[in-house]
Amino acid sequence: MHAQVLSGVITDETNEPVPWATVFVKELMYGTVANQDGVFELKLAAGDYTCVFQSMGYQAETRHISIGKTAAPLHIQLKPMVYNLSGVVVSSSGEDPAYSIMRQVIRMAPQYAGMVKYYKADVYIRGSLEIRSISRMIKWMAREDLKESGIKEGDVYLEESVNEIEFTAPSKVNQRVKSINSNFPRDNESKSSAAVGYISGNLYKPDAFGNAWSPFAPGAFSHYRFALEGTQVNGKALVSKIRIIPRGKGPKYLRGHVYIIEDLWCIHSIDVQVEEQLGVDIRLSQTFGEVKPSVWLPVSNRMKLDIDLLGNAGGFLYNTSVRYRDLQVNTSHIPVAEAPPESVQLPAFPAANQARRGRLQKKAEKLTASPEPTTSEAYRLARIRQKQEELKARDSLRNDHQYVERYKLSIDSNARVSDTAFWSSVRPIPLARSEMLSVIRNDTLLARRKKDGDSTALTKPAKQRPLSVLLTGGMAEIDTVNRFSSNGLLYPFGVSFSTVDGLTYGTRFTYTRFKTGKYKAVVDFAPAFGFASGDFMWATSVGVEGQGNLKNKLKVSGGSLHPDFNRDGGAMAIENTLSTLLFRQNLSRLYQNDFIRVAHSLQPFFGASLSTALTLSESAPLQNESSFSFFYKDSRSFSPNIPASPLYQMERHRDLIFEMVLTYKPMPFYYIKDGVKVPRRGLNRAPELFAGIRRAIPSGSFTTDYTMLHAGLRQEVATGPGEWLKIEAESGKYITADRIYYDDLTHFSAQPLTVGGKNLFNTFQLINYYDYSTNEAWLKAFAGYSSRHLLFTRLPLLRNRLWQEQASVGFLAVQHQGYHIEGGFGLGNSLYNFGVFTAVNDKGKWQWGFRLAIPVFSTREITVGM
């Protein structure tokens, strides 16, 4: 049976086109959208169909259409939606009825989030890229890139693809690209496939809108106000139009409308906007169709991204059409108006969580019995159902170690089709005028290239040349196996200053060879030079890493460095540089260290790691060689290059040190991929335990003699969306210390500066770098809780910022030196954090301090020599 064309135009009562209206064919579970001119076109086999034409703000129009050999174009007129407010009952407290509806939606959301078990659908995706303007600066700075990529101001580019999407709960997505055609500029091709994440996503999940708060999740009333703008019978469904009003501004908030089907308490359609930062706006629209009785799923999607920043303007527009071929749903907990839900025999609870799931089920049944839940009851029920789904997933995966690829993209070998006639026959969304011009321009270009004997539609992106990488940094892929990267000979972040070396400049070069499934080899070289000391510092290493179950790693390194005595917790290079040059206060205490080190690690069994290392080194004290600073030359003097510690003892000596550390983390949740066990992310919540020994062996010219044992744990647990609990603890003791120097002592991470580059967590903010250095016993512990919505981010002034809040406490006890306890509260993001801390020690001395941490600097410096 040959396909026929169902086409026409959708207008309002004044014959103005209704852009992006949805056309849904019930018998085929097939939905598409009209273009911006209201024109639609579907290819259907001859037969009888029930078609629903709908658009937000208009009454749905249902027509029974018979398609024969020929079908005349239709003219569909949609009437404006006249919402009825006469039956709305306002509560005695004056609460808008929208809140009662949204409580029902929130408590039902977890059920709808897990309703779909499987589907296979044909999805047509069309993306258009519009370049409205390009700033003069970009035109000048990126003129070569713009020329190579083919981007022109005022042009519209088009990509369309026919895909087969297969979804298996909870999150497995297979995308098969059957046909694709694109004239997107180079390096932007196939970006339309990114829309699959939005199509296959689930709006009922708490994280459905990324960083933005979901209006369908517990806590929604803290972030949004809701207003009922009316109800209307739409077909057989009673639909309520609810306005979503954000309580703040910024990328954490949505604004727009959602249409809710009463009694089912599910989404009928949604149109929301997210105001991202830096001139980026995102608009999301979805229209749902009743694909099965009481089962409403998305049948058309539209995502629009607009960018307007510093004179650069443009945007992406994605439209999709969905036709469900196979659909399996779980409707056991979904209300049905015609009949009560069928009783479903639940599987026996696994012993691991049987009692807990039973208690949760009783609580859920009690809360479900309430026909009009309070806000608290709706939140509690939603959280209970989310927890039930989580426990169900954990129980199902505890003994399931099969690897399932969550997202798989495959492109048919003959998928790239540029024939205009083919796309005209399969395209369910007619082209707009601007898109048609893009197709004509692309066809003209292809015809010219074919005439000239060049059928390549797009040039391959040029690889960065090794010489350019050597000079200015970056990465050059020599081939599919070999890669060269460097910071470059011209590397501004490699400049530092200290009183020991004066002006220091360093950089780094790395060569990597990687063979998938076999090994990874890395050669690294980091040179530096101190202009005041005249010393050439360097570090180099050669490492090989296996890809099997044992994860064998072997690394041989050596060098001549000027490190800080407090290697991991002392002043950062940029902190010492700024303090020395601007305030004439040298923070770092450096020493000479020449070394050769052989390190090996492996996984003796799953979840465990055994690391061993043997180091031969010679260390010696250093002295200040520079007295330069920009300011305070007459009023301040630099401190000697000696740590302020009563335990300081340093002379030229040699070390022969053996180290061994065993770590173990119970990981019952894992899958096996290519014969290798891989932990399942987020499910293994047990702490990581570790224990180790460091032994300095006296032999010949190696004179250092001590033995240190240490053990501890680390744990990081997600307690909710955007919420984390972190715990770290470690204790150690020098059981022998017959001959030990200051560089072999245990030092602790400190940040005495008001402004610095270290993270607020796991660093003591109110001690100096060398206060508690020890060669005896010690115990340190940190605990921190971070959340996107803890205390201050609830305030109107701060609620629209992408900030995390963190409360932390730290404890340090050192034998014969006392203890130090501090607590703090901070807020910020990955670029900067503010914090206020207070502390008390064993002498009863209280301290407090303000800290501004800018951790981004910690990843942009060369540490050779510092």
Order of alpha helices (4+ residues) and beta strands (2+ residues): beta-beta-beta-beta-beta-beta-beta-alpha-beta-alpha-alpha-beta-beta-alpha-alpha-beta-beta-beta-beta-beta-beta-beta-alpha-alpha-beta-alpha-alpha-alpha-beta-beta-beta-beta-beta-beta-beta-beta-alpha-beta-beta-beta-beta-beta-beta-beta-beta-beta-beta-beta-beta-beta-beta
